[in-house]
């Protein structure tokens, strides 16, 4: 969990900002289109004007995501800033589904690559942020 002074809230309680370029997203329980739409809207509103964004997505409490919700996430790859995705705490099934989804998105939208990493916890997620910033073309770490 982030210290409160590093968090900037958004319109959704499971999406918050850590300046200058990190969006934290928590997915939990079952996620269908009704739950996915506000999560996506908050992410795009929060980081929509940034030159790039690193999305730290905690799925350790996610049980299931509908095909429609997965499709909705995939369709946003060419909307908003260039993004890197760090998936935190995915079990083997979620990791496989997410990996296939990211591969399909990359194949369909090669002009909008989204580097993706799978990690165990927030500390490991933070350790890959400098590499992802470089891949996204950020000039330096803040």
C-alpha positions as CSV (number, residue, x, y, z in Angstrom):
1,X,0.0,0.0,0.0
2,X,1.2,3.5,-0.8
3,X,1.7,6.1,1.9
4,X,-1.2,8.5,1.8
5,X,1.0,11.5,0.9
6,X,2.0,9.8,-2.4
7,X,-1.5,9.1,-3.5
8,X,-3.6,11.5,-5.6
9,X,-7.2,10.2,-5.8
10,X,-9.2,10.0,-9.0
11,X,-12.9,9.6,-9.8
12,X,-12.6,5.8,-8.9
13,X,-11.6,4.5,-5.5
14,X,-9.5,1.7,-7.1
15,X,-7.5,4.1,-9.3
16,X,-5.0,6.6,-8.0
17,X,-2.0,8.6,-9.3
18,X,1.6,8.7,-8.2
19,X,3.2,11.6,-10.0
20,X,4.8,12.1,-12.4
21,X,3.7,9.1,-14.5
22,X,2.3,6.2,-12.5
23,X,-1.3,5.0,-12.3
24,X,-2.2,2.5,-9.7
25,X,-5.2,0.3,-10.5
26,X,-6.6,-2.5,-8.2
27,X,-8.9,-5.1,-9.7
28,X,-10.8,-7.4,-7.3
29,X,-13.6,-10.0,-7.4
30,X,-15.4,-10.5,-10.7
31,X,-14.9,-7.9,-13.3
32,X,-17.5,-7.4,-16.1
33,X,-18.2,-4.5,-18.4
34,X,-20.2,-2.6,-15.7
35,X,-17.1,-2.7,-13.4
36,X,-14.5,-2.3,-16.1
37,X,-15.9,0.9,-17.7
38,X,-15.5,3.1,-14.7
39,X,-12.0,1.7,-14.0
40,X,-11.0,2.6,-17.6
41,X,-12.6,6.0,-17.6
42,X,-10.8,6.9,-14.4
43,X,-7.4,5.8,-15.8
44,X,-7.9,7.7,-19.1
45,X,-9.1,10.8,-17.3
46,X,-6.2,10.7,-14.9
47,X,-3.4,10.1,-17.3
48,X,-4.9,11.2,-20.6
49,X,-2.7,14.3,-21.0
50,X,0.6,12.6,-19.9
51,X,3.2,11.8,-22.6
52,X,3.4,8.3,-21.2
53,X,2.0,6.3,-18.3
54,X,3.1,3.3,-16.3
55,X,0.1,1.3,-15.0
56,X,0.7,-0.7,-11.9
57,X,-2.3,-3.1,-12.0
58,X,-2.8,-5.2,-8.8
59,X,-4.8,-8.3,-9.8
60,X,-4.0,-10.3,-6.7
61,X,-7.7,-10.1,-5.6
62,X,-9.2,-10.6,-9.1
63,X,-11.1,-13.8,-9.4
64,X,-12.5,-13.5,-12.9
65,X,-12.8,-11.1,-15.8
66,X,-15.4,-11.4,-18.6
67,X,-14.4,-11.6,-22.2
68,X,-16.3,-8.4,-22.8
69,X,-14.3,-6.6,-20.1
70,X,-11.0,-8.0,-21.5
71,X,-12.0,-6.7,-25.0
72,X,-12.8,-3.3,-23.5
73,X,-9.3,-3.0,-22.0
74,X,-7.7,-4.2,-25.2
75,X,-9.5,-1.6,-27.3
76,X,-8.0,1.3,-25.3
77,X,-4.4,0.6,-26.4
78,X,-4.4,3.4,-28.9
79,X,-6.3,5.9,-26.7
80,X,-4.4,8.2,-24.4
81,X,-0.7,8.2,-23.7
82,X,1.8,5.5,-24.5
83,X,1.6,3.0,-21.6
84,X,3.5,0.2,-20.0
85,X,1.6,-2.3,-17.9
86,X,2.9,-4.0,-14.7
87,X,0.6,-6.8,-13.6
88,X,1.0,-7.5,-9.9
89,X,0.1,-10.7,-8.2
90,X,-1.5,-12.6,-11.1
91,X,-2.2,-16.3,-10.5
92,X,-1.2,-18.7,-13.3
93,X,-4.6,-18.6,-15.0
94,X,-4.8,-14.8,-15.0
95,X,-1.2,-14.5,-16.1
96,X,-1.8,-16.8,-19.1
97,X,-5.0,-14.9,-20.1
98,X,-3.3,-11.5,-19.7
99,X,-0.2,-12.6,-21.6
100,X,-2.4,-13.8,-24.5
101,X,-4.4,-10.6,-24.4
102,X,-1.3,-8.4,-24.5
103,X,0.2,-10.4,-27.4
104,X,-3.1,-10.1,-29.4
105,X,-3.2,-6.4,-28.7
106,X,0.4,-6.0,-29.9
107,X,-0.2,-8.0,-33.0
108,X,-3.3,-5.9,-33.9
109,X,-1.8,-2.6,-32.9
110,X,2.0,-2.7,-33.4
111,X,2.1,1.1,-33.7
112,X,1.0,1.3,-30.0
113,X,3.2,-1.1,-28.1
114,X,2.6,-1.5,-24.4
115,X,5.6,-3.1,-22.7
116,X,4.2,-5.6,-20.1
117,X,5.8,-7.1,-17.0
118,X,4.4,-9.6,-14.6
119,X,5.6,-9.3,-11.0
120,X,4.8,-10.7,-7.5
121,X,4.4,-7.5,-5.5
122,X,4.6,-3.7,-5.4
123,X,8.4,-3.7,-4.6
124,X,9.1,-5.8,-7.6
125,X,6.8,-3.6,-9.7
126,X,8.7,-0.5,-8.6
127,X,12.0,-2.1,-9.6
128,X,10.9,-2.4,-13.3
129,X,9.7,1.3,-13.5
130,X,13.1,2.7,-14.7
131,X,13.3,0.2,-17.5
132,X,9.7,0.9,-18.6
133,X,10.3,4.6,-18.6
134,X,13.3,4.1,-20.9
135,X,11.2,1.9,-23.2
136,X,8.5,4.6,-23.3
137,X,11.0,7.2,-24.2
138,X,11.0,9.1,-20.9
139,X,14.2,11.1,-20.7
140,X,15.1,10.2,-17.1
141,X,13.7,8.9,-13.8
142,X,12.1,11.6,-11.7
